[in-house]
Amino acid sequence: MSDWTVIVDRKADIAFLTDTAPASGLPAVVTTRDYIARPPGKGRGGRGPRLINLSRSYAYLGSGYYASLLAEARGHRVIPTVPAILELGGHGLYKHLLPGLEDDLNRRARRLVDPPTESFRLFVAFGYTDDPRFPAFARRVFDRFRVPLLEISVRHGAWLTIHSVRAVPVDDLDSGRQALVAGAISAFTRARQRPPRAKAPLRWTLAVLTDPKERMPPSSARAIRRMTRVAADMGVAVEPVEKKDLLRLAEYDALFIRETTAIDTHTFRFARRAEQEGMPVIDDPTSILRCTNKVYLTELMTAQGVPVPKTEIVDRVRGIEALGERLGWPVVLKIPDGSFSRGVVRAGDPAELRARARELLEDSDLILAQEYMYTDYDWRVGILDGEPLYACQYLMAKKHWQIVRHSADGRAEEGGFRTLAVEDAPAAVVEAAVRAARPIGRGLYGVDLKQNDRGVFVIEVNDNPNLDAGVEDAVLKDELWRRLVGWFVRRLETGPKG
C-alpha cells in the first residue's frame, strides 16, 4: 500500500487509475472538501501524510489552493506547494525561468535526427512525457515547477520559444494522457520495501547523497556507516542515494548531501528538489549559493564585521602588480568556487602574479586576491544550527603551504589533524566561527580560520564540511552523529523552525 494520498475534487476524476495500476500500489484518495474539513491523521511511523493535490483548479483562494495551503500549515508534505501554485499562476512570475529552459530545449532539439518543424505542446506528468523527443527536458520542467500535470506550449522558429506553461486539470485528460498519468503516479509514489534494521521503530528515512567515485568526499563510507548505526537507534533509517536517484527523492523524509556541492551540478538540484518537497535538507540551496562563492562570502563577512584577511576583487590583469604593494608578497589568488584547496594559487612576484591571474580569469570574470597568512595549521570549527559542534586543527601538507597538496597527476596529499573539545579551543576562534556562520543559515557549516599575533581571521565558510570517522568526531564520537541526526528529527517532528 502506498504512503501517498491523492486529493481530487471528485473521486471519479481519477477512476482511470483502477484500470491501469495494481490495487496494491494505488495511493489513497480523498476529496478536496474532505481534506479541508477533516485532515487525515498521522500515518505509518507517526508521519504526516504525503499529498498529491490534483484539484481541478489551483486558482487563488479556490479549494485547490486552500488544500495546498492547509497542507503546509498542518505540516503535511504536498505537491504542488503554494509557492509553486503562485509562481505558475502568472507568466510574469515565471518568465525569468524561460531563457534557461529554452536554452535546454533548443540544445536537445538540435541533437534530434528529426527536430520539430512546427509548434507543439508538451504534456508532462510528474516528469514523464509521451513525446519520445524530450524525456530529459520533461524531467527538467517538472524539476523546476513541481506541479504534477503540466503543458508547455512551444512555438516553432529558428529558435524554439516557450509561449506558456500551465497546469492541466485532471478532468481534462484524454485516454492517452490518462494512461501516462497512471504510470507516472505509480512511479512517483512507489516506495521500496525497507527491512527493519534497528531495535527502535524506524519512523523516518534520511537520504544521503553520495558519489562512490569521488576522490575526496566530505564523508567516507566508514563515516556514513557510523552515522547509520547511530541514526537507527534514533528511529531514522539512513539510505545512500546517488545522482541517478533525483526522481525518487520524494520517497524519503530528509536529505543529507555528502558530495562536494556546486551550483552547476546535480548537488544543487537535489537541494532545490528537497526544499521544494518540504524536506529538511543539509545543505539547503541558500547555503550552497552563499558558501560556494568566495567573492560573496568576502563581501558578506566584511558587511557583518567579521575579521577576514585583506582581500581585493580582481577583474583584469592590467595594473595587477600594485596588489603586491597593498597586500604584501606573496599574494594568494582564488577562484570564487574552489574547494579542498583547488583553485587557490600563490604568486611571489609581479610576473608570476600576472601569469596566475590571467589563467584564473579565463574561467571566471572575478577572482580574489588576498594577503598571505602562513600558519602551521588552519582552524576548522563545525557549526550546527548556530552552535559549535567540533573544533579541529588541520595541519599543512608536508612541505606545502596548504592543508591539501594537489599533484599534476590528480593525486592529493593531506596534512595531519588534531581534534579538540570545543571548550578547549580558543574562545576567540569559536566566537568568530559562530559569527561567520550566523548570516549563512541554520544548517551545518565548517568555518575555516587562521590565528596569528594579529588575531583571528575567517578564511571561508563551507556549506558541506568534512565529517569523517576518527577525525571530526574524534572527541564527541557517537554524540556528534546524534546531534546531527537530531537536527533532522526536530524538523521532521516540529517543522522547518524546529
C-alpha positions in Angstrom: 0.0 0.0 0.0 1.3 3.4 -0.9 2.1 6.0 1.7 0.7 8.7 -0.5 -2.8 10.3 -0.7 -4.2 12.0 -3.8 -6.5 15.0 -3.4 -9.2 15.4 -6.1 -12.4 17.4 -6.4 -14.3 14.2 -7.3 -13.0 10.6 -6.9 -14.3 9.9 -10.4 -11.6 12.3 -11.7 -9.0 9.5 -11.3 -11.2 6.5 -11.7 -8.9 5.6 -14.6 -6.2 4.6 -12.1 -8.0 1.4 -11.1 -8.0 0.2 -14.7 -4.2 0.8 -15.2 -2.5 0.1 -11.9 -2.5 -2.8 -9.5 -4.7 -2.1 -6.5 -1.8 -2.8 -4.0 0.1 0.1 -5.4 -2.6 2.7 -5.5 -2.4 5.7 -3.3 -5.4 6.6 -1.1 -7.8 9.1 -2.5 -9.6 11.9 -0.6 -11.8 14.7 -1.9 -10.7 18.3 -1.6 -13.7 19.1 0.5 -13.0 16.3 2.9 -9.3 17.1 3.2 -10.1 20.7 4.1 -12.8 19.8 6.6 -11.3 16.7 8.1 -7.5 16.4 7.8 -6.1 12.8 7.9 -4.1 11.8 11.0 -0.6 10.6 11.0 0.3 7.6 9.0 2.9 4.8 9.4 5.5 5.5 11.9 3.8 8.7 13.1 4.5 10.6 9.9 2.1 13.1 8.4 0.6 12.2 5.0 2.3 12.8 1.7 -0.1 14.5 -0.6 -0.6 15.0 -4.3 -3.0 17.8 -5.0 -4.8 17.0 -8.2 -7.7 19.5 -7.7 -9.2 20.7 -11.0 -8.1 24.3 -10.3 -5.4 25.9 -8.3 -7.0 29.4 -8.6 -6.1 31.8 -5.8 -8.4 31.3 -2.8 -10.1 28.4 -4.5 -10.5 25.0 -2.9 -7.4 23.5 -4.7 -5.3 26.5 -3.5 -6.6 26.0 0.1 -5.8 22.3 0.0 -2.1 23.0 -0.5 -2.2 26.0 1.8 -3.7 24.0 4.7 -1.4 21.0 4.0 1.6 23.3 4.6 0.0 24.7 7.7 -0.6 21.1 9.0 3.0 20.0 8.4 1.9 17.7 5.5 4.2 17.3 2.5 2.3 18.3 -0.6 2.8 18.7 -4.3 2.3 21.4 -5.6 3.2 23.7 -2.8 1.6 27.2 -2.5 4.8 28.9 -3.9 4.7 26.6 -6.9 1.0 27.4 -7.5 1.5 31.1 -7.2 4.6 31.0 -9.5 2.7 29.2 -12.2 -0.3 31.4 -11.8 1.1 34.3 -13.7 3.5 34.4 -16.7 5.3 37.4 -15.1 6.3 35.2 -12.1 7.9 32.5 -14.1 9.2 34.3 -17.2 12.6 34.7 -15.7 12.9 30.8 -15.9 12.1 30.6 -19.6 15.5 31.6 -21.1 17.3 28.8 -19.2 14.6 26.3 -20.2 14.6 27.4 -23.8 18.4 27.0 -24.0 18.0 23.5 -22.7 15.1 22.8 -25.1 16.9 24.1 -28.2 20.1 22.3 -27.3 18.2 19.0 -27.1 16.3 19.7 -30.3 19.5 20.3 -32.3 20.6 16.8 -31.4 17.5 15.2 -32.8 17.5 13.4 -36.1 14.1 14.9 -36.9 13.8 18.2 -35.0 10.4 19.9 -34.6 9.1 21.5 -37.8 6.1 23.1 -36.3 4.8 24.4 -33.0 3.8 21.8 -30.4 2.5 21.2 -26.9 4.5 19.0 -24.5 2.5 17.3 -21.8 4.4 16.4 -18.6 3.1 14.2 -15.8 5.4 14.0 -12.8 8.4 14.4 -15.0 7.3 11.9 -17.7 6.1 12.6 -21.2 4.7 10.6 -24.1 6.8 12.7 -26.5 9.9 10.5 -27.2 11.9 13.5 -28.3 12.1 15.3 -25.0 12.0 12.9 -22.0 15.0 14.7 -20.3 13.5 18.1 -20.9 10.2 16.9 -19.3 12.1 16.0 -16.2 13.8 19.4 -16.2 10.5 21.2 -16.4 8.9 19.2 -13.6 12.0 19.6 -11.5 11.7 23.3 -11.8 8.0 23.9 -11.4 7.0 20.9 -9.2 3.4 20.8 -10.4 2.0 17.3 -11.2 0.5 17.8 -14.6 1.9 20.5 -16.9 1.5 21.5 -20.6 4.3 23.5 -22.2 3.3 25.4 -25.3 6.3 25.7 -27.7 6.4 28.0 -30.8 8.4 26.9 -33.7 11.0 29.1 -35.4 14.7 29.3 -35.9 14.7 29.4 -32.1 12.1 27.3 -30.2 10.3 29.6 -27.7 8.2 28.7 -24.7 4.9 30.6 -25.0 3.3 29.4 -21.8 3.4 26.8 -19.1 0.1 25.8 -17.5 -1.3 23.3 -15.1 -3.5 20.7 -16.7 -6.8 19.8 -14.9 -7.0 16.1 -14.2 -10.6 16.0 -15.5 -9.3 17.3 -18.9 -7.2 14.2 -19.7 -7.9 12.1 -22.7 -7.4 8.3 -22.6 -3.8 8.6 -23.8 -2.9 11.1 -21.2 -4.7 9.1 -18.5 -2.5 6.1 -19.2 0.6 8.2 -19.0 -0.6 9.8 -15.7 -1.4 6.4 -14.2 2.1 5.1 -14.9 3.7 8.4 -13.7 1.8 8.4 -10.4 2.8 4.8 -9.8 6.4 5.6 -10.5 6.3 8.8 -8.4 4.7 7.2 -5.3 6.4 3.8 -5.4 8.4 3.3 -2.3 10.9 0.5 -1.8 10.2 -2.0 0.9 12.8 -1.4 3.7 13.5 -4.3 6.0 13.8 -3.4 9.7 17.4 -2.8 10.7 17.2 -1.4 14.2 15.8 -2.1 17.6 13.9 1.1 17.6 11.0 1.5 15.2 12.1 3.4 12.1 9.9 6.5 11.8 11.9 8.5 9.2 14.1 7.9 6.2 17.2 10.0 5.6 18.6 10.0 2.1 22.3 10.6 2.0 23.6 11.8 -1.4 27.0 10.2 -2.2 29.3 9.6 -5.1 31.2 6.4 -4.6 33.7 7.6 -7.2 34.5 10.9 -5.6 38.2 11.1 -4.6 37.7 13.5 -1.7 34.2 13.1 -0.4 33.1 15.2 2.6 32.4 11.9 4.5 33.9 8.5 3.9 31.9 5.2 3.7 33.1 4.4 7.2 31.6 7.7 8.5 28.3 7.1 6.8 28.2 3.6 8.4 28.8 5.1 11.8 26.0 7.7 11.2 23.7 4.9 10.0 24.2 2.9 13.2 23.5 5.9 15.4 20.5 7.1 13.4 18.9 3.6 13.6 18.9 3.9 17.4 17.0 7.2 16.9 14.4 5.7 14.7 15.9 7.0 11.4 16.8 4.8 8.5 19.8 6.1 6.5 19.8 5.2 2.8 22.6 6.3 0.4 21.3 7.7 -2.9 23.2 8.8 -6.0 22.9 11.2 -8.8 20.5 8.9 -10.8 18.0 8.9 -7.9 16.7 12.5 -8.2 13.3 11.5 -9.3 13.0 9.1 -6.3 13.9 11.7 -3.8 10.3 12.2 -2.7 10.3 8.7 -1.3 12.4 9.9 1.6 11.7 12.3 4.5 15.0 14.3 4.6 18.2 14.7 2.6 21.9 15.0 3.8 24.3 15.9 0.9 27.7 14.2 1.3 29.1 15.2 -2.1 31.1 18.3 -2.8 28.5 20.9 -3.7 28.4 23.3 -6.6 25.8 25.4 -8.2 26.2 23.8 -11.7 26.0 20.2 -10.6 23.3 17.8 -9.6 24.0 18.5 -5.9 22.2 21.9 -6.2 19.3 20.3 -8.0 19.0 17.7 -5.2 19.0 20.5 -2.6 16.4 22.5 -4.5 14.2 19.4 -5.0 14.3 18.6 -1.3 13.4 22.2 -0.4 10.5 22.2 -2.9 9.2 18.9 -1.3 9.3 20.5 2.2 12.1 18.1 3.3 14.7 19.1 5.9 18.0 19.3 3.9 21.7 19.9 4.6 23.0 21.6 2.6 20.0 23.8 1.7 20.1 25.7 -1.6 20.6 29.1 0.0 23.6 27.9 2.0 25.1 26.4 -1.2 24.6 29.7 -3.0 26.2 31.7 -0.2 29.1 29.4 0.6 30.3 28.2 -2.8 31.2 31.7 -3.9 34.2 33.3 -2.1 33.5 36.7 -3.6 30.1 36.7 -2.0 31.5 35.4 1.3 34.1 38.0 1.5 31.6 40.8 1.0 29.2 39.3 3.5 31.9 38.8 6.2 33.0 42.4 5.7 29.5 43.7 5.9 28.9 41.7 9.1 32.1 43.0 10.7 33.7 39.5 10.8 37.6 39.8 10.5 39.0 38.5 7.2 42.4 38.8 5.6 43.0 41.8 3.5 41.2 41.0 0.2 40.5 42.6 -3.1 38.3 41.6 -6.0 40.2 41.4 -9.3 38.5 41.6 -12.8 41.5 42.2 -15.0 45.2 41.6 -15.3 46.2 45.2 -16.2 47.7 47.0 -13.2 47.6 43.9 -11.0 51.2 44.4 -9.9 50.1 47.0 -7.5 48.3 44.3 -5.4 51.7 43.2 -4.1 52.3 46.7 -2.7 48.9 46.8 -1.0 48.6 43.2 0.2 52.3 42.3 0.6 54.1 39.5 -1.1 53.4 36.7 -1.8 49.8 37.3 -3.0 47.2 34.5 -2.8 44.7 34.2 -5.7 41.4 32.3 -5.5 38.7 31.4 -7.9 35.3 32.0 -6.4 34.0 28.4 -6.3 37.1 26.3 -5.5 37.1 23.6 -2.8 39.6 21.4 -1.0 42.4 23.9 -1.8 41.6 23.7 -5.5 41.7 26.9 -7.5 43.9 28.6 -4.9 47.4 29.7 -6.0 50.2 31.8 -4.7 52.3 34.3 -6.6 55.6 35.6 -5.3 56.5 38.3 -7.8 54.7 40.6 -10.3 55.4 38.3 -13.3 54.0 35.2 -11.6 51.1 37.3 -10.4 50.2 38.3 -13.9 50.5 34.8 -15.2 48.5 33.2 -12.5 45.8 35.9 -12.6 45.5 35.5 -16.4 45.0 31.7 -16.0 42.2 32.1 -13.4 40.4 34.9 -15.2 40.0 32.7 -18.2 37.4 30.7 -16.2 35.9 33.4 -14.0 35.1 37.1 -14.6 36.1 37.8 -11.0 38.8 36.3 -8.7 40.0 37.2 -5.3 43.4 38.5 -4.3 44.2 38.0 -0.6 47.1 38.7 1.7 49.2 35.6 2.5 49.0 34.4 6.1 51.2 31.4 6.9 50.3 29.3 9.9 51.3 25.7 10.8 47.6 24.8 10.8 44.1 26.1 9.9 41.3 26.0 12.4 38.1 24.4 11.3 35.1 24.9 13.6 31.9 23.0 12.8 28.7 24.9 13.4 25.3 23.2 13.6 22.2 25.3 13.9 24.2 28.2 15.2 26.1 26.2 17.9 29.7 24.9 17.8 29.9 21.2 17.2 33.6 20.4 16.9 37.0 22.1 16.6 39.9 20.8 14.5 43.3 21.9 13.6 44.2 20.9 10.0 47.9 20.8 9.6 49.6 21.9 6.3 50.6 19.2 3.9 54.2 18.2 4.1 56.5 20.9 2.5 53.4 22.8 1.3 51.5 26.0 2.3 48.0 24.5 2.1 46.3 21.7 4.0 45.9 19.7 0.7 48.6 19.4 -1.9 47.3 18.6 -5.4 49.7 16.9 -7.8 49.6 17.2 -11.6 48.6 13.5 -11.8 45.4 14.2 -9.8 46.6 12.8 -6.5 46.1 14.8 -3.3 48.2 14.7 -0.2 46.7 16.0 3.1 48.3 17.2 6.2 47.5 15.8 9.7 44.9 16.9 12.1 44.2 17.5 15.8 40.7 17.4 17.2 39.8 19.4 20.3 36.8 19.6 22.5 35.0 22.9 21.7 35.6 24.2 25.2 39.4 23.6 24.8 39.6 25.6 21.6 40.5 29.3 21.9 37.3 31.3 22.7 38.2 33.9 20.1 38.3 31.2 17.4 35.0 29.7 18.3 33.3 33.1 18.7 34.5 34.2 15.3 33.3 30.9 13.7 29.8 31.3 15.2 29.6 34.9 14.0 30.7 33.9 10.5 28.1 31.1 10.2 25.2 33.1 11.6 24.3 35.1 8.4 24.6 31.9 6.3 21.7 29.9 7.8 20.8 27.3 10.4 22.4 24.2 8.8 25.8 22.6 9.1 28.9 24.7 8.3 32.6 24.4 8.6 34.3 27.7 9.3 38.0 27.9 8.3 40.1 30.4 10.3 43.7 31.4 10.8 45.1 32.7 14.1 48.3 34.7 14.4 49.7 37.5 16.5 47.3 39.9 14.8 44.2 38.0 15.9 41.7 35.6 14.4 40.6 35.8 10.7 37.9 33.9 8.9 39.1 32.4 5.6 35.8 30.9 4.4 32.6 29.2 5.4 32.0 25.7 3.9 28.4 24.5 3.4 29.3 20.8 3.4 32.3 20.4 5.7 34.1 17.2 6.2 32.6 14.8 8.8 34.9 11.8 8.9 35.1 8.9 11.3 38.0 9.3 13.7 38.6 13.0 12.7 35.8 15.5 13.3 34.1 13.0 15.6 37.3 12.1 17.5 36.2 13.9 20.7 32.4 13.6 20.6 32.3 10.2 18.9 28.7 9.0 18.5 27.4 12.1 20.2 28.4 14.2 17.1 26.2 12.0 14.9 23.4 12.0 17.4 23.4 15.8 17.3 23.4 15.8 13.5 20.6 13.3 13.1 18.7 15.1 15.9 18.7 18.3 13.7 16.7 16.4 11.1 14.4 14.7 13.6 13.5 18.0 15.2 12.5 19.5 11.9 10.6 16.4 10.9 8.6 16.4 14.1 8.0 20.1 14.5 8.5 21.7 11.1 11.3 23.8 9.5 11.7 26.1 12.5 12.1 23.2 14.9 
